[in-house]
Amino acid sequence: MRKRIGILTGGGDCPGLNAVIRAVVKGSVLKREWEVLGIEDGFDGLLHPEKCRILTLDDVRGILPRGGTILGTTNRGNPFSLPHINHKGETELIDRSDEVVDNITRLGIEALVVVGGEGSLKIALELMKKGVNVVAVPKTIDNDLMETDVTFGFNTALETATDALDKLHSTAESHHRVMIMEVMGRYAGWIAMEAGISGGADVILIPEIPFDLEKICTSIEERRQSGRRFSIIIAAEGAFPIDGDRVVQVAASETVAVERLGGVGDYIAARIAGRLQMDVRVTVLGHLQRGGSPSTFDRCLGSRFGIKALEAVEAADYGKMVCLKGREICTVSIETAVMALNVVDPAGEMVSCAENLGITFGR
């Protein structure tokens, strides 16, 4: 019988997911004569076997330039902690992971390729401890996974953010405004950091460096006094003031595993407009960063990751995450990769570069 492997995409979507799926299917069918079972809607699909289907070459034809994922995804499908309404009408968390393991066996899946970020990879690690053969592929626009130089999806999101900054410059200069652009990233400031440098921002605010509003205002006022009557601020959604907390839209709860960040742009605008006596406008880039056709870099990286995942399965090198180290695609243990987040070093070269360019971090 043919070897059968499964593949799922978990967590938030990002550009390049389809490149990974395509690589896994083509590498399996054309070079190994394996079957690939596509699992829809992340780990939720393993609780509902009707959501699983064999992927053929026809299924992946033409998907390389497409954003999103043909398999669908969810960030609320942790089988170890699923919300359930009991007979009293109360919400409780239940563990259905044994059902997942049983379904993997019934479906004849010999190895599972999990494409996801930190949360999905932690679930994959727990399934591995229950005997599931797992290989992981790192995915996130936030670029916050350890043990890989970069995650696919980040480059495309970065291009989107930089392009938006370019567009904001012209209207900011025309109207002599302070323009604030809020970007994603959760607790890591990579998108704000690199887009801010590439897009010529005057202020970069990241979670790794708590900001002082007075210092931001002073920097903008100095620009105005020197004849530059507009300023561009890029703020990561997880940025926060030295005397305050992160701005949260939805707090973490039993049904929402992690807090939903957002609103720091409006928070800053409300506090600096009066002090500066300037028109301040806010642009929230939001899910535009997740969508669209993946960049050349992300298509290539996703394809390389997919093939490396197959090679790991072929070698029975389970419990590993594929990664980029320099120019080489390697494997590292999933456990090591999810031990901590990859964040910007406040004393690192990139921050120093930005400050040498005259960019302030409000510190």
Salt bridges, closest charged atoms under 4 A:
GLU35 OE1 - ARG4 NH2 2.98
GLU40 OE2 - ARG53 NE 2.91
ASP41 OD2 - LYS51 NZ 3.01
ASP44 OD1 - HIS48 ND1 3.76
ASP44 OD2 - LYS51 NZ 2.85
ASP58 OD1 - ARG61 NH1 2.30
ASP59 OD1 - ARG53 NH1 3.97
ASP98 OD1 - LYS130 NZ 2.81
GLU99 OE1 - ARG96 NH2 2.88
GLU110 OE1 - LYS3 NZ 3.39
GLU118 OE2 - LYS122 NZ 2.98
GLU126 OE2 - LYS129 NZ 3.32
GLU147 OE1 - LYS325 NZ 3.34
ASP163 OD2 - LYS167 NZ 2.73
ASP202 OD1 - ARG223 NH1 3.00
GLU214 OE2 - ARG275 NH1 2.37
GLU221 OE1 - ARG224 NH2 2.53
ASP279 OD2 - ARG177 NE 2.76
ASP279 OD1 - ARG281 NE 3.22
GLU311 OE1 - LYS308 NZ 3.76
GLU314 OE1 - ARG32 NE 3.34
ASP317 OD1 - LYS320 NZ 2.82
GLU355 OE2 - ARG363 NH2 3.08
